[in-house]
Amino acid sequence: MAIAMQIVSSHPLLVRAVSGIVSHAKDLAVRVLPPAFSEAEAISQSDAPRLFVLDACSLNTDLGPLAGRCRASAPGSKFLALLPPRDDHHAEKIRLFSWGIDGFVELHKSWQKEMSQAIRSILEGQLWVPPEVLLAFVKQAKALLDAQLLHGHFLTAREAEILQLLMRRLTNKEISSGLGISERTVKFHVSNILGKLQLEDRRGLSPGKLGFKISASEA
């Protein structure tokens, strides 16, 4: 069965355009669900994991927390954010990436061509994120480690990998599936990470609580 995709937008023309892109891309094994014109509609329609396409241009809400709430109602879901064309999206993309959004498409002149590529990439388990955004996120994660680790304690390569996924608010099940390891192993690593970072639970790993900010040189 093809994975489902749902467009969350209050703009009928955009919904029609995205649906048309998917229907004309014959190599995209994706089933388009009825669009959701609000968060309430998106959450109420199904609890099955899907690719959410979130329209920042028409939704009057922060896409970061929205993605978090959608993931809570449909664990294992992926997220693609549609953003208005601007030159200053760098910091915003990093912030949204930390909320677990897997890709970004700006609605510029060639967005329709990029849209199909972005959907294909995310469905294949990859990210559709500018390299500079990934680099900034990794730099921030490293800075956190340098500041938070107990003296003489170091994360293993696997723990560092899992930490970055935890910082993007992924669940143990999602991490297990993405890395091809058992949930029990994930829990073991998470426990070690929290101990080394002197945190009581994973909620303390959210970028905001750890002081995750974008410096002027990165924004």
N, C-alpha and C positions, 0 to 999 in steps of 0.2 A: 504494500500500500504506500502511495506517495505521501511524503510529509505534508502537513497542512500549513498554509500561510494565511495570515489574517492581517488586513490593512486596518489600522486604527486612525481614522481621519474624519473630520467633519466637512471635508471639501469633496463634494461628489465628482467633480471633474478630475481631481487627482486620483481618487479611487478608481475611476474608469480607466485612466491612463495606465496605472500600475497593473490593473487586471489585464489590460490589453497587452502589455509587455510580456507578462507571464504566458498568456495564451498563445502568443506568436513565437515564443522561444520553445521549440519542440523538444529540446534536450533538457529542459527543466522538469524534473520529476516532482512537481509540486501541485498540491490540490488547494485551490483558492477557496477559503471559507467566506461566507457572507461578511461584508465589511462591518466593522464596529464604528459607530459614530461618536462613541464616548467610552471612557474607561469602564463604566458599569456594564455596558454591552459586551465589551471584550472579555471581562472576567466571568460574566454570567453564561456565556455561550458554551463553553467547554472547559474541562480541566486537563485536557490532553496537551502535551507539549507541542508547540508549533513555532513557526517563524513569525514574530510580530513585526510588522512594518509600521513604525510610529512616525506620524507626521507632525514635526515641530511647528510647521507653518500655521496649522489650524487648531491644534489642541492647546487649550489654555491651561497648561500644566507643565511642571518640570518633568522632562522625559526620564531623568534618573530615577527618582522615587517611583514613577509610573512603571518603569521596567521592573523595579523591585517588587511591586505589588502584583504585576502580571506573572512574574516568576513564582511568587508565593502561591498563586492560584493555579498555575500550570508549570510545575517543576520540570526542568530540562529544556525549557523554551530558549530560542535564540532571538536576537533583537537587531533590527536594522533601522537606523534613524534617518529620516529625511530632513535636511536642514536648509534654510534659506541661503542663497549665495551671498557670502560675505568674506572679507579678507581677515577677520579677527576671530575665527572659529577655533584656533589652536587650543587655547585654554579650556574652552567649553568641551571640545572633543575629549581631552584628557579627563575632565571631570566625569563626562558621561561614560567613558570607557571604564572608569573605576566603579561605575554602577553596573557593569556587566553587559553593556551594549557592544555588540560584536562588529558593527560596521556603520559607516556613514556615507550618505550620498547627498551632495549639495545640488539643489535644483537649478543648475545652470543650463546652458543651451544643450549640452550633450548628456544630460542626466539620464535620458531614457536608455542610451547604450550602456552607460555605466551601471544602471540599475540591474540589468540582467546578469552582468558580470558579478556584481556584489551578491546577489541572491545565490548564484551558483557557488561562489566561494564559501559563503556561510553554510550552505547546505552540505558542503563537503568537509565541514568542520574547521574551516580556516577563518581568518579575520579579514575584514575589508577596512583597514585602518591605516592612515598615513604613517610611514616609517618614523617620522619625527614625533608622532604621538606615542608610539610604542617605546621609542628611546627615552622620552621624557618620563614615561611611567616607570620604566626599569630604573632610571636614575633616581627617581623618588623612592622606589622600593629599596634600593641600595642605601640611600641616605638614612632611611628608617632603620635598617639593620645596623648601620654604624652607630646610630644614636641610641637604639633600644636594647641591643644585645647585652647580656650580662658579661662582665669581664671574663675572658677566657672561654666563652661559649661561642660556637660558630654553627651556622646552619649547614647541613649537608646540601649537595646539589639538588636532591629530590625535595628536601624541605623548602629550599628557596623557590623552587618551581611551584610547589603547593601554596606557599605564602602569597605569590602573585595572584593565584586563582582565588584564594581566600579574600584578598584585598578587593577583588572584583565581585565579591558577594556570592560566589558559586557555592552550592551545597556539596556535602560529602559525596552524594550520589553522582552529581554532575562531574566532580573531580575524578571520581572512580571511573566513570565512563570515558572521560576525555583522556586519561592517562593509561587506561587499560590495567588498573590495579583494583584490588578488592576494597570495599568500603571499610572493612576492618583495618586494612593497611593505612588507608587515608586517615582514619580516626587516630591511629597510633602516631602518625606524623604530625597531625594537628595538635595532639597533646604535647608532643615534644616542642613544637613551635611556640605554643602558648607559654610553656614553662620557660623557655629560653628568653622570651620577650617580656616575661613577668606580667602576663595578662591572665585574668581570671577566666575569660571566655572569648569566643571568636568575635563577639560584638565589638571588642576593643580593637579589632583589626581594620575597622572601617577607616578609610583615608582621613575623614574628618576628625575622628577621635585621636588619630595618630599624628595630626598636624600636617596632613597631606595638602600642600599648597603649590601653586605654580609661581616660580620666581619671575621677575620682570624679564630676564634674559630668555626664558622659555616661552613666555606667553606671546 
